[in-house]
Amino acid sequence: MALIDDIVIGLDRALRTVASAPVAERANPGGPVADADMQDTERLHAAGLMRVNHTGEICAQGLYEGQALTAKDDDTREALLSAAREETDHLAWCQERLEELHSKPSVLNPLFYAASYAMGAVTGLMGDRVSLGFVEATEDQVCRHLETHMEALPEQDQKSRAIITQMHEDEARHGADAMAKGGAEFPRPVKDLMSLVSKVMTETTYRI
């Protein structure tokens, strides 16, 4: 019954993640920053990048939820769910920024969430050390993406940049925390393969 309860709770979280507006516990880092005038092409480019980041957070929710479902240790499960709650802030900030840029999240989000949830659950079945190592490897990829996005944003879009900067700080900490809890180090070839997979998400959700 406990497993069934976890699945039902997970489905509820999935619906709230994909279908409803997330609520952040922390203030939006871009809130105090004045929005800048941008040309249409610049605004569309900024929106595309923030759409990618939004979908990345959808994927993060799916991964963490899936990993938590099959985690062996209660402490590992709670650490995963705690990170997921903090990632909800990122999701809310990205969605708010998309609205300010007169854009919308990707229509592919439900598919990416489902795929990420399944991947997270399978990873969790491999053991907590592998699962935590997967967190670090994933966050490493996310940090690399965020660094390229900070460079690619229109120079005057400091509002989006403030959000991404805080996201980068949080993601790096999540990866470090996962390794501190005993995560297994993934070899570089595996991380390179993960990078190729993430590129598919990036290329598709930038536009749709």
Phi, psi and omega per residue, in radians:
M1 nan -0.598 -3.136
A2 -1.084 -0.716 3.125
L3 -1.129 -0.739 3.121
I4 -1.085 -0.729 3.102
D5 -1.054 -0.752 -3.141
D6 -1.089 -0.696 -3.141
I7 -1.145 -0.776 3.132
V8 -1.086 -0.765 3.111
I9 -1.105 -0.693 3.121
G10 -1.113 -0.703 3.104
L11 -1.126 -0.683 3.100
D12 -1.086 -0.761 3.105
R13 -1.119 -0.657 3.137
A14 -1.084 -0.798 3.139
L15 -1.096 -0.727 -3.139
R16 -1.212 -0.549 3.136
T17 -1.229 -0.811 -3.019
V18 -1.494 -0.640 -2.953
A19 -1.783 -0.282 -3.065
S20 -2.159 2.979 -3.121
A21 -1.370 2.119 3.115
P22 -1.229 2.649 3.138
V23 -2.001 2.157 -3.127
A24 -1.482 2.492 3.053
E25 -1.478 -0.504 3.137
R26 -1.800 2.717 3.120
A27 -1.169 2.546 3.109
N28 -1.149 2.135 -3.135
P29 -1.063 -0.444 3.139
G30 -1.492 -0.118 -3.091
G31 -0.980 -0.838 -3.097
P32 -1.330 -0.163 -3.065
V33 -1.521 2.252 3.134
A34 -1.206 2.418 3.104
D35 -1.298 2.498 -3.086
A36 -1.830 2.703 3.046
D37 -1.240 2.311 3.098
M38 -2.344 2.602 3.031
Q39 -1.216 2.825 -3.093
D40 -0.998 -0.729 -3.130
T41 -1.135 -0.654 3.120
E42 -1.198 -0.728 3.132
R43 -1.120 -0.740 3.130
L44 -1.125 -0.657 3.124
H45 -1.167 -0.786 3.105
A46 -1.067 -0.727 3.129
A47 -1.117 -0.689 3.113
G48 -1.074 -0.739 3.121
L49 -1.160 -0.741 3.139
M50 -1.227 -0.484 3.058
R51 -1.168 -0.720 3.073
V52 -1.054 -0.781 3.140
N53 -1.121 -0.667 3.112
H54 -1.093 -0.809 3.120
T55 -1.137 -0.614 3.068
G56 -1.035 -0.657 3.108
E57 -1.282 -0.559 3.016
I58 -1.065 -0.786 3.118
C59 -1.101 -0.703 3.139
A60 -1.074 -0.730 3.099
Q61 -1.053 -0.792 3.135
G62 -1.086 -0.785 3.141
L63 -1.062 -0.880 -3.102
Y64 -1.099 -0.718 -3.135
E65 -1.149 -0.749 3.126
G66 -1.129 -0.741 3.115
Q67 -1.142 -0.709 3.130
A68 -1.112 -0.615 -3.126
L69 -1.054 -0.688 -3.040
T70 -1.897 0.178 3.115
A71 -1.099 2.508 -3.114
K72 -1.477 -0.606 -3.027
D73 -1.872 2.420 -3.121
D74 -1.096 -0.661 3.136
D75 -1.132 -0.693 3.094
T76 -1.119 -0.760 3.135
R77 -1.054 -0.769 -3.123
E78 -1.184 -0.641 3.108
A79 -1.114 -0.692 3.121
L80 -1.157 -0.779 -3.134
L81 -1.190 -0.590 3.095
S82 -1.131 -0.752 3.094
A83 -1.120 -0.658 3.125
A84 -1.090 -0.683 3.129
R85 -1.123 -0.666 3.116
E86 -1.225 -0.590 3.093
E87 -1.155 -0.423 3.082
T88 -1.071 -0.603 3.058
D89 -1.013 -0.822 -3.139
H90 -1.029 -0.760 -3.129
L91 -1.055 -0.775 -3.139
A92 -1.154 -0.736 -3.130
W93 -1.106 -0.758 -3.140
C94 -1.138 -0.710 3.141
Q95 -1.143 -0.717 3.108
E96 -1.090 -0.714 3.137
R97 -1.177 -0.656 3.087
L98 -1.052 -0.729 3.115
E99 -1.106 -0.699 3.112
E100 -1.138 -0.510 3.128
L101 -1.573 0.159 3.121
H102 1.032 0.774 3.134
S103 -2.342 -3.127 -3.064
K104 -2.343 2.804 3.054
P105 -1.142 2.928 -3.141
S106 -1.221 2.461 3.087
V107 -1.271 -0.207 -3.124
L108 -1.529 0.007 -3.060
N109 -0.953 -0.753 3.138
P110 -1.041 -0.671 3.125
L111 -1.163 -0.755 3.141
F112 -1.168 -0.634 3.110
Y113 -1.125 -0.818 -3.108
A114 -1.072 -0.777 -3.139
A115 -1.124 -0.704 -3.138
S116 -1.183 -0.700 3.126
Y117 -1.071 -0.796 -3.141
A118 -1.115 -0.748 3.122
M119 -1.091 -0.722 3.128
G120 -1.123 -0.729 -3.135
A121 -1.124 -0.738 3.116
V122 -1.124 -0.729 3.126
T123 -1.091 -0.715 3.117
G124 -1.071 -0.597 3.132
L125 -1.175 -0.362 3.132
M126 -1.367 -0.097 3.130
G127 2.004 2.689 -3.057
D128 -1.143 -0.625 -3.140
R129 -1.112 -0.760 3.105
V130 -1.160 -0.738 -3.122
S131 -1.070 -0.796 3.122
L132 -1.186 -0.625 3.065
G133 -1.128 -0.603 3.095
F134 -1.151 -0.631 3.065
V135 -1.030 -0.855 -3.121
E136 -1.082 -0.755 -3.136
A137 -1.123 -0.695 3.117
T138 -1.161 -0.791 -3.122
E139 -1.150 -0.547 3.065
D140 -1.083 -0.752 3.103
Q141 -1.134 -0.727 -3.132
V142 -1.084 -0.785 3.141
C143 -1.046 -0.711 3.115
R144 -1.095 -0.737 3.102
H145 -1.089 -0.799 -3.105
L146 -1.099 -0.626 3.105
E147 -1.123 -0.712 3.095
T148 -1.192 -0.595 3.128
H149 -1.189 -0.671 3.107
M150 -1.081 -0.594 3.106
E151 -1.338 -0.573 -3.047
A152 -1.469 -0.327 3.141
L153 -1.073 2.586 2.992
P154 -0.936 2.423 -3.028
E155 -0.968 -0.625 -3.057
Q156 -1.421 -0.135 -3.097
D157 -1.481 1.229 3.134
Q158 -1.299 -0.360 3.133
K159 -1.150 -0.865 3.084
S160 -1.137 -0.679 -3.109
R161 -1.095 -0.643 3.122
A162 -1.119 -0.674 3.121
I163 -1.156 -0.828 -3.096
I164 -1.133 -0.630 3.122
T165 -1.063 -0.789 3.123
Q166 -1.191 -0.651 3.088
M167 -1.065 -0.763 -3.138
H168 -1.043 -0.768 3.141
E169 -1.074 -0.768 -3.135
D170 -1.161 -0.763 -3.096
E171 -1.116 -0.729 3.128
A172 -1.080 -0.685 3.132
R173 -1.181 -0.673 3.104
H174 -1.060 -0.745 3.124
G175 -1.129 -0.766 3.130
A176 -1.122 -0.709 3.133
D177 -1.108 -0.680 -3.132
A178 -1.107 -0.715 3.123
M179 -1.221 -0.636 3.130
A180 -1.137 -0.451 3.136
K181 -1.529 0.094 3.056
G182 1.881 0.301 3.138
G183 -1.105 2.536 3.112
A184 -1.464 2.351 3.136
E185 -1.251 2.193 3.099
F186 -1.456 2.413 3.105
P187 -1.178 2.707 -3.098
R188 -0.991 -0.721 3.119
P189 -1.005 -0.634 3.108
V190 -1.174 -0.737 3.117
K191 -1.125 -0.632 3.106
D192 -1.136 -0.670 3.098
L193 -1.141 -0.723 3.097
M194 -1.070 -0.620 3.128
S195 -1.135 -0.672 3.112
L196 -1.142 -0.702 3.125
V197 -1.127 -0.752 -3.121
S198 -1.159 -0.451 3.130
K199 -1.128 -0.551 3.092
V200 -1.085 -0.796 3.106
M201 -1.075 -0.762 -3.101
T202 -1.085 -0.822 -3.072
E203 -1.161 -0.621 -3.077
T204 -1.412 -0.765 -3.025
T205 -1.402 -0.238 3.044
Y206 -1.042 -0.555 -3.049
R207 -1.863 -0.554 -3.022
I208 -2.305 nan nan
